Amino acid sequence: MPLDEEKNGACDRSIYVNNPHLDSLTDDILYHFNLGTSTHNLAAMFGDVKFVCVGGSPWRMKSFTEYIAKELGLSDPNAEYPNICAGTDRYAMYKVGPVLSVSHGMGIPSISIMLHELIKLLYHARCTDVTVVRIGTSGGIGLKPGTVLITKQSVDSVFQPRLEQIILGKPVVRSTELDGELAEELLQCGKDLAEFDTVVGNTMCTLDFYEGQARLDGAFCSYSEEDKQRYLAEAYAAGVRNIEMESSVFAAMCKLSNLRAAVVCVTLLDRLKGDQLTSSHDVLNNYQQRPQALVGHYIKKKLKASKKS
């Protein structure tokens, strides 16, 4: 079900949901957000949203909200930026101007639940021309720590650009293609800033943090250091430059819903050289601010361009 709107003779990029059962609901309850179509005026609350930034932790997303408010000149020294989802402890959501910031937890199941409800929220709010960016951390492959990687393709653990889900007992394969033009725009923003290395490459999305990522430091490990290095070398040869746990379902669901989407993650370490994080807290904190600086620059650039047009 596309939501089509016509403005100035041109059709805006609309949000798609593909579920005929939603038409029969008198109230669509977005349970994990503690929001609903009969209890909240979603169009009034969110209708002006043009950018959505999602990330793992509530703290990181509140920090991003405070950062982007300052960057856009919308900050108030006394502003608290209340959590819109305060009635639940599953996710956190903040809004400033046209920017929505939402936490998604860790791993494919958690971000998938959040995205179902986020996509419906944007649909019910009649949003158009929305860009969604996941900002986060990752383990790099052959990249120095602190490098910001913009995902070209999200691939699975055998380096295929796909997400396989089991639905009603049957495998369903979905594309994990991301917006190439958006990736190039973000790469240019990295060049504009010239504050840290920014590259484009494939991201491997895994189902867990330890064995699925060939780590040697989990509670269980049935392979050798040589096995690990061989596997990571194969990943590198397939164009993989970092590893995380959310990009595949993020890419697939955004593509299905007609959302421009990108994944921007900083690498905290080079997995070819180790598995554990040994950098200081201050260094890691600096690294984690880099994706938000890049995406903040992109948002400012787009808003400035839209005002001129």
N, C-alpha and C positions, 0 to 999 in steps of 0.2 A: 504494500500500500504506500505509494509515494504521496508526499504532501507537496503539491505543486502550487507555487505562487508566481504571479506575473507582476513584475515591476518594470516600469518604463519600457514595456514591450519586450523585455528579456526574461526568460524563465530562470529563476534562481536554482542553485543546486539544492535539492530537497533531501530530506531524511527518509529512508525507506525502512519499513518493517514488513516482514513477510509472514503474517500470521492472521488468517481470517477469523480466528476465534476471538481476537481482541474486539471485534465489532460488537460482540454480544455482551461485553462487560459493561455494567452500569458504573462500576468504579474499578479502575485499574490501579491496584495497590502495589506500589514500588516498595515492597516490604523491607528490604535491606537498607533503603534510604529513609524509611519512615515518612514517605510522601505518598500521595495518591491523587487521582484526578477529581475525586469528589470532595476531598478535604483541603486541597490546595489549588490556587489559581496558578498552574504551571506556566501558562503563557505570560502572565504578569511577572512572575518570578524569574523566568529564564528566557523569555522570548528574544532578548537582545544578545544572547550568547553567540559569539563568532569563533571563539577559541576555547578548547577544552584541553587542559593539561592533566595527565594522570600519572601517578607514581605510587610506589609501594607503601610508604609509611605516611600516616596522618601528619606527623611532625614535618616531613619534607614538603608536603603539599600546603600546609599553613605557611611555612617559610617561603614557598614560591609565591603565594598570594601576597604576602607582605612585600616581597621583592618586586613583583610586577606592579603593585599599586604605586610604589615609589617611582619605578621606571616610567609609568604612564602619567605621573603627576596627579594621581588620585588618592595618595596616602593622606591620612589624617593622624596626627600624633596621638590622638585619643581613641583611634579606631581599634576595636577588638577583633573584627572579622569573625563573627560567630560561626560555629559549625552548623550548617544547615541541617545536617543529619544527626543532630545532638540527641535525638530520641532513640538512637541505636548505637551499639558499640562496634558494628561491623565495618563501616566505612566513614570517612570524614569528607565533607564537601564545603568549599568556600567559594565566594564569588566577589569579584571587584570589577565594575564596569562590564565589558563584554567578555571577560575571562572567567571561566569556571575551572576550579581546581579540585580534583577528586582523588582520594587514595584508593588503591585496589588490592592491597594485601600482597601475598607472595604466592606465585605459581599460577598455572593455567586455570584451575578450578575457581580460585578466588577472583581473578580478573574477569573471567567469563561471566560470573554472576553479576558483578558490577556493571559490565558492559551491556548485558541484556537490559538492565534497568536504566542505565544512562541513555541508551539509544531510544528507549521508549519515552524517557523524560524529554529528550530533545524533540522527538516526534510530536508528543502531546503539546509541547510548548510552541509548536509551529516554527521552529528554528530553521534557518536556511543558510547555506554557504558556511558551514561549520568545518573548522580544521581541528583535528584531534592529534595530540602529540603525547607519546609516553616518554617521560624522562626518568632516568634511573641509573643504576650502577651495573657493572658486568665484569667478567673476567676476560682479559684480552688474550689474543693469540698472536704473538709476534709484534705486538705494539707496546710502546713504553707506557708505564702507568701514568694516568692523567690524560691520555688521549681520548677525545670525544669521537665516538663512532655513530654515524648516521646509517641506519640499516638500508641496504639495497634490497635484499630479500631475506625473509625469515625462513630458515631451513630446519628440518627435523634432525634427529640424531644419526641419520644415514645421508644427510646433506641434500635432501629433496625439499623443494619449496612447496610444502603442503602441510595441512593440518588434518589428521585423521581422528574422527570421533566415532564412538559407537552409539548409534541412535536406534532405539527399538531392536537392539540385538544385532544390528547390521552396521558395517563400517561405512562412514560417509567421509569423503575426502573433499576438502575445500582449499581454494587457492589462498596463498599468503602473500600475494602481490601487494606491494605498497606503491604510493604515488611517487613516481620517479622525478617528476617536475618539482614536487615539494622537497624531495631530498636534495636536489640541486640548489634550490633556493636556500635551504638551511646550510649547505656547504658554503655557499657564497657569504652567508652571514658569519660563518667561522672565519673566512678570509677577511671580512670587514673588521672583525674584532681583533684578529691577529694576536690573541692573548694565550692561545694554547693550540696544540695540534688537533685538527679536525679532519676526519677522513670518512669515506663511504666504503662499506663492505658488507658482506653477508653476516647475519647473526644466527647462531645455532640456538634454538629454543629446546630446552630439555625438561624432563618431568621431575627432576630432583636436583639437589645441589651437590651431592657427593658422587655416588657411583655413576649417575647419568652424565656427569661432567668429567669423568675420568680422574677424580681426585683420589689421592692416596691416604687421606687423613680422616676418613669416615669411620664409623663403628665397624663396618664390614668392607673388605676389599679382596677380590679374588684374582687380581691381575698385578703385573709387575710395573716398575718404572718404565721399562722398555716398551711394554704394551701401551701404556699411557702416551708416551712420546710418539709412538707409531700412529696411534689414533688421532692425536692432535695435529700431527704432520699431514694426515689425510684430510682433516678438516681445513687446514690452511690451504692445501692444494685445491680444495673445492671453493675457495674464496671466503671461507669463514674467518672473521677477524675478532669476534667476541662471542661470549656465551652468556645467556640469561634464561629466564623461565616464564616469560609472558608474551613474547613478541608474536608467536604464531597465531594464537587465538585472537590477539589484538588486531593483527593484520587481516585475518579472515573475516572477523565480525565487522570491522570498519568497511571493508570492501563490499560486503553484503548489504550494508546500510547506506552506501553511497557517500561515505564520509572520507574526505581527504585525510590521510593519516601518515604519521612518521614515527619512528622510534629513534630516540637520541639518548645514548647511554655513555657514561664515562667508564673507562677501564681502570679498575683499582689495582690490578697486578697483571703481569704477563704469565699466563698459565704454563708456558714452556719452561719457566724458571722456578716454579713453585706453586703451592696450593693455599698457603695461609697468608693472611694479611699481616705484614710486619711494619707497614708505614705508621707513623705517629697519628694520633687523633687529629691534630691540626692539619696535617698533610691530607688525610682522607676527607676531612671537612672541606678543604679547598677544592679537592677533586669533585666532590658531590655538588658543588655550586656551579660547576662549569656547564652542565646541560641547561640549567635554568638561565644562565647568562646568555647562552646561544639562542634559546627559544624566546627569551625576553626581547632580545634584539630583533628577532624575526617578527614578533608581534608588533613592536613599535614601528618597524619598517612598513608592515602591511597597513597598519592604521593610518600612518602618515600618508601613504600612497592613496588610500581610499578617501581621505579628506581632500586631497588635491583633485581627485576625479569627481 
